[in-house]
Amino acid sequence: VGLPECRQNLIQLVKDVKEKYGSDVPLILGGFSQGAMTAMDLALSLPEDLKSNLQSVLMLSGAPIVVEEWAQKLQKSKLKVFVSHGTSDNVLPFMASSWLKELLSKGGAEVKYEMHGGGHELGPQHIIDSLCNFVSSSLEVES
């Protein structure tokens, strides 16, 4: 299955979630490594009727893919994104997260960037705490 099929399958999943749990259910997309890349690609590919529920995207040890396409789609979005990566990652080099942060920031995304000394992993407790705080703040209702 290639990227176009993956996008369509995941868009259908988001539709199914909205149908089952209601049209106002908050949506946070996230993943680790390739899952992080897939989550961001989905966030940027959602049709307008599904974007209203998107609160944020979590990218743990991910990297940019289809860079030109993402750059174009980012111009139309105001995403909140949490990015974390280990400086000793030997699977997906740390430099990839710097490229990702630059791409997202230049595209207008609000980026929370956390690095840690670990490898291809979630990271130490302070990264988990920061991630939890980010998710909580993403779900806060503005009055």
N, C-alpha and C positions, 0 to 999 in steps of 0.2 A: 504494500500500500504506500503510495506516495503522498506528498504534502497536500495536494488538492483533495484527495480522498479523506485524509486525516482531518482536514479543516471541516469538510462537510459532515463527517461523523461526529465531530465534537460540537459543531453548531446544532446538530440534531439533539445531542445530549443536553445542551443548554435549553433548547426548546422543551424537551421532555421534563427537565427539572422545573421550569416555569409552569408548565401545565400541571404537574403534580403538586407543587408547593405554593403556587400562586404567582401572579404576575409581578408582585412587589417584593419577592424574596431577594435579599441582597446576595450578590455574587462576587466571590473572590476566587480568582484563578491562580494556580501556583503549581510549581513542580521543581524537581531536582534534576540537574544535568539536562538530558534531552527533554525531560518533562518540563523543565523551565522554559526551554526554547519553544516547545509546543504550546505552553500556556500563553506566552506572549504573542505568538502567532495567532492563536485563537482570539485573544483580546483585540488584536488589530484587525481581525477578519470578521468579527461579529456584525451582522446586519444592524441597522439603526434601531429596529424595534427590540433588540436584545441588549443593546449597549446601556440602556437606562439603568439597569440593575448592577452594572459592573462597578464595584467599589475600588478594587485594586488588583495588582498582579504581584505575585511572589516569585522571584527568580533566584533559586539557590544553586550556585555553581553552574550557571548557564552561560550562554554566549549568543551573540547575534547570528541570525541566519537571514537569508534573502534580504540583505542590508538595504538595497535601494528601495525595495517594496516597503519594508518597515519604515524607512525614512519618510516616504511619501504618505503612508497611512498615519504616522505619528503626527503629522501636521494638522490632522483633523480631530485629534483626541487630546484630552487633558488627563492622561493616566497618572495614577499614583502607583509607584513601583518600588518594591523592596528588592534590593540586589545584595547578595552576599557571596563571598568566594574565599577560598583558602589560598594563601600566598605560596603554599608548598604543594599545590595540586599538580600531580604528575599525569592526570588523565585529561583534563581540560585546563590548559595553562591559565594562570592568574591574569595574564595580560588580556585575555578575552573579556573579562569582566570590566576592565578599563575601557575597552572599545564599546562594550554594551552601555556602560554608564554615559559615555560621550554621545553615542547615538541617541539614547533616550532623552538626555538633557537637551541636546540640540533640537530635538523634535518637540520639545515643550512638556515632556513628562516631569512630574515631581518625583525625584528619585531619592530614596533613602539607601545609602551605600554603606555596607558593613564588610570589612575584611577581617580575616583571622589568620593565625599562623598555621592552621591545619592544612590537610590535603583535600582530596575529593570527598568531602563529608559536610555534615550540617554545621559543624563548628562547636565551640565551647558554649557553656551556659549563657554567657552574655549575648551571644548571637541569638540564641533561642528566646531570651528575654526581649531583645530588641524586636524580633519578629512578632512575638505575641503583642507587644505594645503597638506595633505598626498595625496589626490586624484589628486590635481593639479600637484604635483611633480611626481606622477606615470605616468601622461600623457605627461610630458615633453619629447620632442624629442631630443635625443642625436645626436649631429653632429660630 
